[in-house]
Amino acid sequence: METLPHWINGRPQSSKGDRKGDVFNPATGEVQKHVPYATVDEVDSAIGAASKALESWRHASLATRTRVLFAFRELMNTHKDEIAKQLTLEHGKVFSDAQGEVQRGLEVVEFACGLAHLLKGEISENVSTDVDSYSLRQPVGVVAGITPFNFPAMVPMWMYPLAIACGNTFVLKPSERDPSVTNMCAEMLAKAGVPEGVFNVVHGDKVAVDRLLTHPEVNAISFVGSTPIAKYIYETGTQHNKRVQALGGAKNHMVVLPDADMDLAADAAVGAGYGSAGERCMAISVLVTVGGAADKLLPKIRERIAELKVGNGLDPASQMGPLITRQHMEKVASYVAQGASEGADVLIDGRTLKVPGHERGFFLGPCLIDNVAPNMRIYQEEIFGPVLSVVRVETYDDAIRLIHEHQYANGTAIFTNDGGAARKFQHEIRVGMVGINVPIPVPMAYYSFGGWKQSLFGDLHIYGPDGVKFYTRNKVIINRWPDPRFRGVDLGFPQNR
């Protein structure tokens, strides 16, 4: 059975270690390949390649970097359906959802193609007599990314295109659950002209992560994953004098006021709650219904759930696929049982779902749980599956208080036809990303993505303008020069080189 190679110094490299893991097809439950768990020496080799490549790549002109990124963008766009298919085979999400993931990642690549504008510094003339002062943004150095299973194409593309465009070199440790897409992207980067060692991939587990966190030549770490691991990444990385952005977990609330368009809200709740089987950090996992909203909304949600087609992600009829592993499926199912034991009402129980011909697949149908209380475990913890909890409150102020008292503050949304209430919500709510009649408020590439509280460790959000700041250091220069002397004649048209 195939074992994936690492990607080090511009080429695939078979692992010399004897530890490896299984990569499943979640729809069938079958192992389709193995992934190596990198040794410390292999991680060091990748970092060494990145360090050597940094010596020249950091001096590459903006024109050169931009041309490489444009070429990468074209290759990704040409092969995006192949990437999406591979993504579906290892993650399980339906093909159309996988296509959307690749497209959103491409938008960050496109943003990185225009990075020359954002790397411009500032200048002040004559701060003193014949003295000027200006600033530069320069690369941090060797940077590493540690990424989750739920977006194996998009989340890494939140990181390495910007890092590379800023003149850094990169070492990526993707999820061991669905790693193949990363190798495909590495090959395309090489074809696009990225020099050897600028982008490296090491597959693995905690051994690889800890080496990246402690290696003295790694200057910055980007991470997306659960809050306990995000906290560990942040604390360990900063203790070793590294710049760290670590995005953690979420419990995203969708507030529905009684005046909302209930059909719109029902469509949004089902799409945002069960899309990608709920394995999204921006999934809506809690419906907060105000006043009598629940009695109008829940029948519409139940109608829509009854029509959902759950099956193999490569089946065009499927709207929701399986969960990533059997272990995760069982963990999510245990939350449903826990909610029932704590007194919540399980209106729709997806644990009984059977997909014909895929009996060994990791399928769990949509679950809808009403009368969830804030002290219940299914409310407090991130479930990361197709489980939508309904919390009923009397007033708008109760809804705000509920959100503010939760440990996570990643994303939230409100559904209402009252412009005043919407504006009040966006102003008052203490959450990083907010949707107004939009259930999943993921920012476009030219803004930045990130939550508050236990959803983010570090000062800067990911991609967008914050991403540029994270992957560069600011340098201020003060100078005094005599009158310049220009010598020589060149009649050629000025060119960028």
C-alpha positions as CSV (number, residue, x, y, z in Angstrom):
1,M,0.0,0.0,0.0
2,E,1.2,3.5,-0.9
3,T,3.0,5.5,1.8
4,L,3.1,9.2,1.1
5,P,6.6,10.9,0.9
6,H,7.6,14.1,2.6
7,W,8.4,17.0,0.4
8,I,11.8,18.4,1.2
9,N,14.1,20.7,-0.8
10,G,11.9,20.7,-3.9
11,R,11.4,16.9,-4.2
12,P,9.5,14.0,-2.7
13,Q,11.5,12.2,0.0
14,S,10.6,8.8,1.4
15,S,10.5,8.6,5.2
16,K,13.3,6.7,6.9
17,G,11.3,6.3,10.0
18,D,9.2,3.2,10.8
19,R,6.2,5.0,12.3
20,K,3.2,5.7,10.1
21,G,-0.6,6.1,10.2
22,D,-3.6,5.1,8.2
23,V,-5.4,7.4,5.8
24,F,-9.0,6.3,5.4
25,N,-11.7,6.8,2.9
26,P,-14.4,8.0,5.3
27,A,-17.2,7.0,3.0
28,T,-16.1,3.3,2.9
29,G,-14.1,3.0,6.1
30,E,-11.2,1.5,4.2
31,V,-7.6,2.4,4.5
32,Q,-6.4,3.8,1.2
33,K,-2.8,4.7,1.9
34,H,-0.3,5.3,4.8
35,V,1.2,8.6,6.0
36,P,4.7,8.6,7.5
37,Y,5.3,10.2,10.9
38,A,8.5,12.3,10.5
39,T,11.5,11.7,12.7
40,V,13.3,14.6,14.3
41,D,16.1,14.3,11.8
42,E,13.6,14.6,8.9
43,V,12.0,17.7,10.4
44,D,15.5,19.1,10.8
45,S,16.3,18.3,7.2
46,A,13.2,20.3,6.1
47,I,14.1,23.2,8.3
48,G,17.7,23.1,7.0
49,A,16.5,23.2,3.4
50,A,14.2,26.2,4.3
51,S,17.1,28.0,6.1
52,K,19.4,27.5,3.1
53,A,16.7,28.7,0.6
54,L,16.0,31.8,2.7
55,E,19.5,33.1,1.9
56,S,18.5,33.8,-1.7
57,W,14.6,33.9,-1.6
58,R,14.5,36.8,0.9
59,H,16.4,38.8,-1.7
60,A,14.3,37.8,-4.6
61,S,12.5,40.8,-6.1
62,L,8.8,41.5,-5.6
63,A,8.4,41.0,-9.4
64,T,9.9,37.6,-9.2
65,R,7.8,36.5,-6.2
66,T,4.7,37.8,-7.9
67,R,5.4,36.0,-11.1
68,V,5.8,32.7,-9.2
69,L,2.6,33.2,-7.3
70,F,0.7,34.0,-10.5
71,A,2.0,30.8,-12.1
72,F,1.0,28.8,-9.0
73,R,-2.5,30.4,-9.1
74,E,-2.9,29.3,-12.7
75,L,-1.8,25.7,-12.0
76,M,-4.2,25.5,-9.0
77,N,-7.0,26.8,-11.0
78,T,-6.4,24.4,-13.8
79,H,-6.2,21.4,-11.5
80,K,-8.8,22.5,-8.8
81,D,-11.2,19.7,-9.6
82,E,-8.4,17.1,-9.2
83,I,-7.5,18.6,-5.8
84,A,-11.2,18.7,-4.8
85,K,-11.6,15.0,-5.7
86,Q,-8.6,14.0,-3.7
87,L,-9.9,16.1,-0.8
88,T,-13.2,14.3,-0.9
89,L,-11.6,10.9,-0.9
90,E,-9.7,11.6,2.3
91,H,-11.9,14.0,4.2
92,G,-15.3,12.9,3.0
93,K,-16.9,16.2,2.4
94,V,-19.1,16.4,-0.8
95,F,-17.4,17.3,-4.0
96,S,-19.1,20.6,-4.5
97,D,-18.1,21.6,-0.9
98,A,-14.5,20.6,-1.7
99,Q,-14.6,22.7,-4.8
100,G,-15.7,25.7,-2.7
101,E,-12.8,25.1,-0.3
102,V,-10.2,25.1,-3.1
103,Q,-11.8,28.3,-4.5
104,R,-11.6,30.1,-1.2
105,G,-8.0,29.1,-0.8
106,L,-7.3,30.4,-4.3
107,E,-8.6,33.8,-3.3
108,V,-5.8,34.1,-0.7
109,V,-3.3,33.2,-3.4
110,E,-4.8,35.9,-5.6
111,F,-4.5,38.4,-2.7
112,A,-0.8,37.3,-2.3
113,C,-0.3,38.1,-6.0
114,G,-0.9,41.7,-5.2
115,L,1.2,41.8,-2.1
116,A,3.7,44.3,-3.4
117,H,1.3,47.0,-2.6
118,L,0.9,45.9,1.1
119,L,4.6,45.6,1.5
120,K,5.2,49.3,0.9
121,G,6.7,51.1,3.8
122,E,6.3,54.8,4.9
123,I,8.6,57.8,4.6
124,S,8.9,61.1,6.3
125,E,11.2,63.7,4.6
126,N,13.3,66.1,6.6
127,V,12.5,64.8,10.1
128,S,15.6,66.9,10.9
129,T,17.7,69.1,8.6
130,D,18.6,66.9,5.6
131,V,17.6,63.8,7.5
132,D,14.8,61.4,6.3
133,S,13.2,58.5,8.0
134,Y,11.4,55.6,6.5
135,S,10.2,52.1,7.3
136,L,10.5,48.7,5.6
137,R,8.7,45.4,6.0
138,Q,11.1,42.5,5.8
139,P,10.6,38.7,6.0
140,V,10.6,37.0,9.4
141,G,12.7,34.0,8.1
142,V,11.8,30.3,8.3
143,V,8.2,29.9,9.3
144,A,6.1,26.8,9.9
145,G,2.4,26.0,9.6
146,I,0.5,23.3,11.5
147,T,-2.9,22.7,9.9
148,P,-6.1,20.8,10.7
149,F,-8.0,18.0,8.9
150,N,-11.2,19.9,8.1
151,F,-9.8,22.2,5.4
152,P,-6.7,20.4,4.1
153,A,-6.4,22.7,1.0
154,M,-7.8,26.0,2.2
155,V,-6.2,26.5,5.6
156,P,-2.6,25.9,4.5
157,M,-3.3,28.4,1.7
158,W,-4.2,30.9,4.4
159,M,-0.6,30.7,5.4
160,Y,2.1,29.7,2.8
161,P,1.2,32.0,-0.1
162,L,1.4,35.1,2.0
163,A,4.5,33.9,3.8
164,I,6.3,33.0,0.6
165,A,5.2,36.3,-1.0
166,C,6.7,38.2,1.9
167,G,10.1,36.6,1.3
168,N,9.9,33.8,3.9
169,T,10.5,30.1,3.5
170,F,8.0,27.6,4.8
171,V,7.7,24.2,6.5
172,L,4.2,22.8,6.6
173,K,3.0,20.0,8.9
174,P,-0.5,19.1,7.6
175,S,-3.0,16.9,9.3
176,E,-2.1,13.2,9.1
177,R,-5.8,12.4,8.4
178,D,-6.0,13.8,4.9
179,P,-2.4,14.7,3.8
180,S,-2.4,14.0,0.0
181,V,-3.7,17.4,-1.1
182,T,-0.6,19.1,0.5
183,N,1.8,17.0,-1.6
184,M,-0.2,17.9,-4.8
185,C,0.1,21.6,-3.9
186,A,3.9,21.2,-3.3
187,E,4.4,19.8,-6.7
188,M,2.4,22.7,-8.3
189,L,4.5,25.2,-6.4
190,A,7.7,23.6,-7.8
191,K,6.2,23.7,-11.3
192,A,5.4,27.3,-10.8
193,G,9.0,28.1,-10.1
194,V,9.3,28.2,-6.3
195,P,13.0,27.4,-5.7
196,E,14.1,24.3,-3.9
197,G,13.7,24.6,-0.1
198,V,11.3,27.5,-0.1
199,F,8.3,25.2,0.5
200,N,8.7,21.9,2.4
201,V,6.2,19.4,3.8
202,V,6.8,17.0,6.7
203,H,4.0,14.6,7.7
204,G,3.7,13.4,11.2
205,D,2.3,13.8,14.7
206,K,3.4,15.4,18.0
207,V,7.1,14.5,17.4
208,A,7.1,16.7,14.3
209,V,5.1,19.5,15.9
210,D,7.3,19.7,19.0
211,R,10.4,19.9,16.8
212,L,9.0,22.8,14.8
213,L,8.0,24.5,18.1
214,T,11.5,24.3,19.6
215,H,13.9,24.4,16.6
216,P,16.0,27.6,16.9
217,E,15.9,28.3,13.2
218,V,12.1,28.5,13.0
219,N,11.0,32.1,13.6
220,A,7.2,32.0,13.5
221,I,4.4,29.4,13.8
222,S,0.9,29.5,12.4
223,F,-1.6,27.1,13.7
224,V,-5.3,26.3,13.3
225,G,-7.0,23.6,15.4
226,S,-8.6,22.9,18.7
227,T,-8.2,25.3,21.7
228,P,-6.2,22.9,24.0
229,I,-3.7,22.4,21.2
230,A,-3.7,26.1,20.2
231,K,-2.9,27.0,23.8
232,Y,-0.1,24.5,23.8
233,I,1.3,25.7,20.5
234,Y,1.2,29.3,21.7
235,E,2.8,28.7,25.0
236,T,5.5,26.4,23.7
237,G,6.3,28.5,20.7
238,T,6.5,31.8,22.6
239,Q,8.7,30.2,25.3
240,H,11.2,29.4,22.5
241,N,11.1,33.1,21.3
242,K,8.9,32.5,18.2
243,R,6.1,34.6,16.9
244,V,2.9,32.6,17.1
245,Q,-0.7,32.9,15.8
246,A,-2.8,30.0,17.1
247,L,-6.4,29.8,16.1
248,G,-8.5,27.6,18.4
249,G,-12.0,26.2,18.8
250,A,-15.5,27.7,18.4
251,K,-19.1,27.5,19.5
252,N,-20.8,29.7,17.0
253,H,-24.2,31.1,18.0
254,M,-26.9,32.1,15.5
255,V,-29.4,34.4,17.1
256,V,-32.9,34.4,15.5
257,L,-35.2,37.2,16.5
258,P,-39.0,36.8,16.2
259,D,-39.2,39.2,13.3
260,A,-36.7,37.3,11.1
261,D,-37.5,35.8,7.7
262,M,-37.9,32.3,9.0
263,D,-37.4,30.6,5.7
264,L,-34.2,32.4,5.2
265,A,-33.1,31.5,8.8
266,A,-34.1,27.9,8.4
267,D,-32.1,27.6,5.1
268,A,-29.1,29.2,6.8
269,A,-29.3,27.1,10.0
270,V,-29.4,23.8,8.0
271,G,-26.6,24.9,5.6
272,A,-24.3,26.3,8.3
273,G,-25.1,23.6,10.8
274,Y,-24.7,20.5,8.6
275,G,-22.5,21.6,5.8
276,S,-19.3,19.5,5.7
277,A,-21.0,17.4,8.4
278,G,-20.4,20.2,10.9
279,E,-16.6,19.8,10.7
280,R,-16.1,23.6,10.3
281,C,-14.7,26.0,12.8
282,M,-17.3,28.5,11.5
283,A,-20.2,26.0,11.6
284,I,-23.3,27.2,13.4
285,S,-23.7,24.8,16.3
286,V,-26.1,26.8,18.6
287,L,-29.4,28.3,17.5
288,V,-30.4,31.0,20.0
289,T,-34.1,31.6,19.5
290,V,-35.6,34.7,21.1
291,G,-39.2,34.9,22.3
292,G,-41.5,32.8,20.1
293,A,-39.0,32.4,17.3
294,A,-38.3,28.7,18.0
295,D,-41.9,27.6,17.4
296,K,-41.9,29.2,14.0
297,L,-38.4,28.2,13.0
298,L,-38.0,24.6,14.1
299,P,-40.8,23.1,12.0
300,K,-39.1,24.6,8.9
301,I,-35.7,23.2,9.9
302,R,-37.2,19.8,10.4
303,E,-38.7,19.9,6.9
304,R,-35.3,20.7,5.4
305,I,-33.4,18.1,7.4
306,A,-35.9,15.5,6.2
307,E,-34.9,16.3,2.6
308,L,-31.1,16.1,3.1
309,K,-29.3,13.5,1.2
310,V,-26.4,12.0,3.2
311,G,-23.9,9.8,1.3
312,N,-20.6,9.4,-0.4
313,G,-19.1,12.8,-1.2
314,L,-18.4,11.7,-4.8
315,D,-22.1,11.0,-5.4
316,P,-23.5,14.2,-7.0
317,A,-26.7,13.7,-5.2
318,S,-25.1,13.8,-1.8
319,Q,-25.4,17.0,0.3
320,M,-23.5,15.8,3.4
321,G,-20.8,13.3,3.7
322,P,-19.2,11.2,6.5
323,L,-17.1,12.3,9.4
324,I,-13.3,12.0,9.2
325,T,-12.8,8.9,11.3
326,R,-14.8,6.3,13.1
327,Q,-13.3,7.5,16.4
328,H,-14.6,11.0,15.7
329,M,-18.0,9.8,14.6
330,E,-18.4,7.9,17.9
331,K,-17.2,10.9,19.9
332,V,-19.8,13.1,18.2
333,A,-22.5,10.5,18.7
334,S,-21.6,10.4,22.4
335,Y,-22.5,14.1,22.7
336,V,-26.0,13.4,21.5
337,A,-26.4,10.7,24.1
338,Q,-25.0,13.0,26.7
339,G,-27.5,15.7,25.8
340,A,-30.4,13.4,26.1
341,S,-29.2,12.2,29.5
342,E,-28.9,15.8,30.7
343,G,-32.5,16.5,29.8
344,A,-32.4,18.0,26.3
345,D,-34.9,16.9,23.7
346,V,-33.4,15.1,20.7
347,L,-35.9,16.0,17.9
348,I,-33.9,14.4,15.2
349,D,-31.4,11.6,15.9
350,G,-28.8,11.0,13.2
351,R,-27.2,8.1,15.0
352,T,-29.7,5.8,13.3
353,L,-28.7,6.7,9.8
354,K,-27.6,3.9,7.5
355,V,-26.1,4.7,4.0
356,P,-26.8,1.7,1.7
357,G,-23.6,0.2,0.3
358,H,-21.5,2.2,2.8
359,E,-22.2,0.3,6.0
360,R,-18.6,0.6,7.1
361,G,-18.4,4.3,6.4
362,F,-18.2,7.0,9.1
363,F,-21.7,8.4,8.7
364,L,-23.7,10.3,11.2
365,G,-26.9,11.9,10.1
366,P,-28.0,15.5,11.1
367,C,-29.0,15.8,14.8
368,L,-31.3,18.5,16.1
369,I,-31.5,19.0,19.9
370,D,-34.0,21.3,21.5
371,N,-34.2,22.8,25.0
372,V,-30.5,22.8,25.5
373,A,-29.3,24.6,28.7
374,P,-26.1,26.5,29.1
375,N,-24.8,24.2,31.8
376,M,-25.0,21.1,29.5
377,R,-21.9,19.6,28.1
378,I,-23.2,19.7,24.5
379,Y,-23.5,23.5,24.9
380,Q,-20.2,24.1,26.6
381,E,-17.9,22.1,24.4
382,E,-17.1,22.2,20.7
383,I,-18.6,19.1,19.1
384,F,-17.4,19.5,15.5
385,G,-20.1,17.4,13.9
386,P,-23.6,17.6,12.5
387,V,-25.3,18.5,15.9
388,L,-27.4,21.6,16.1
389,S,-28.4,22.7,19.6
390,V,-31.3,25.0,20.3
391,V,-31.3,27.3,23.3
392,R,-34.5,29.3,23.9
393,V,-34.2,32.7,25.6
394,E,-36.8,35.4,26.3
395,T,-35.1,38.6,25.2
396,Y,-32.4,40.0,23.0
397,D,-30.4,40.9,26.1
398,D,-30.5,37.3,27.2
399,A,-29.1,36.2,23.9
400,I,-26.2,38.7,24.1
401,R,-25.5,37.6,27.7
402,L,-25.4,33.9,26.7
403,I,-22.9,34.5,23.9
404,H,-20.7,36.7,26.1
405,E,-20.5,34.1,28.9
406,H,-19.2,31.4,26.6
407,Q,-15.4,30.7,26.5
408,Y,-15.3,30.8,22.7
409,A,-15.8,33.9,20.5
410,N,-15.0,32.9,17.0
411,G,-18.0,33.7,14.9
412,T,-21.7,34.6,15.4
413,A,-24.7,35.7,13.4
414,I,-28.0,37.4,13.9
415,F,-31.2,36.9,11.7
416,T,-33.6,39.8,11.8
417,N,-35.4,42.3,9.6
418,D,-34.8,45.1,12.1
419,G,-31.9,47.2,11.0
420,G,-31.6,48.9,14.4
421,A,-31.4,45.5,16.2
422,A,-28.8,44.3,13.7
423,R,-26.6,47.4,14.1
424,K,-26.9,47.2,17.9
425,F,-25.8,43.5,17.7
426,Q,-22.8,44.2,15.5
427,H,-21.7,47.0,17.8
428,E,-22.2,45.2,21.1
429,I,-21.3,41.6,20.5
430,R,-17.8,40.6,21.7
431,V,-17.0,38.1,19.0
432,G,-14.3,38.2,16.2
433,M,-16.5,37.6,13.1
434,V,-20.1,38.7,12.8
435,G,-22.8,37.9,10.3
436,I,-26.0,39.9,9.7
437,N,-28.4,37.5,8.0
438,V,-25.3,35.7,7.0
439,P,-24.7,32.4,8.9
440,I,-21.0,31.8,8.2
441,P,-19.2,35.2,8.2
442,V,-15.8,34.0,6.9
443,P,-13.9,37.2,5.8
444,M,-12.8,37.6,2.2
445,A,-9.0,37.3,1.5
446,Y,-8.4,41.0,1.8
447,Y,-9.7,41.1,5.4
448,S,-8.4,38.9,8.2
449,F,-9.9,35.8,9.9
450,G,-9.8,35.3,13.6
451,G,-11.8,35.1,16.8
452,W,-11.5,36.4,20.3
453,K,-11.1,34.9,23.8
454,Q,-10.3,31.1,23.7
455,S,-10.7,31.1,19.9
456,L,-7.4,32.9,19.3
457,F,-3.9,32.9,21.0
458,G,-1.7,35.7,19.7
459,D,-2.3,39.3,18.6
460,L,-2.8,39.0,14.9
461,H,-5.5,37.2,12.9
462,I,-4.7,35.0,9.9
463,Y,-4.4,36.0,6.2
464,G,-5.3,39.4,4.9
465,P,-3.6,42.5,6.2
466,D,-2.9,40.8,9.6
467,G,-1.2,38.0,7.7
468,V,1.1,40.4,6.0
469,K,2.0,41.9,9.4
470,F,2.6,38.5,10.9
471,Y,5.0,37.3,8.2
472,T,7.0,40.5,8.2
473,R,9.0,42.5,10.7
474,N,9.0,46.3,10.6
475,K,12.3,48.1,10.3
476,V,12.7,51.9,10.7
477,I,15.7,53.7,9.1
478,I,17.0,57.2,9.7
479,N,19.5,58.5,7.1
480,R,21.5,61.5,5.9
481,W,23.1,61.6,2.5
482,P,25.0,64.1,0.4
483,D,23.5,65.1,-3.0
484,P,23.3,62.0,-5.2
485,R,25.5,61.7,-8.2
486,F,24.1,59.8,-11.2
487,R,26.6,58.5,-13.7
488,G,26.2,56.7,-17.0
489,V,23.7,56.8,-19.8
490,D,20.9,54.2,-20.3
491,L,18.4,54.9,-23.0
492,G,16.5,51.6,-22.4
493,F,12.9,51.6,-21.1
494,P,13.0,51.0,-17.3
495,Q,12.1,47.4,-16.3
496,N,11.3,45.5,-13.1
497,R,13.9,42.8,-12.5
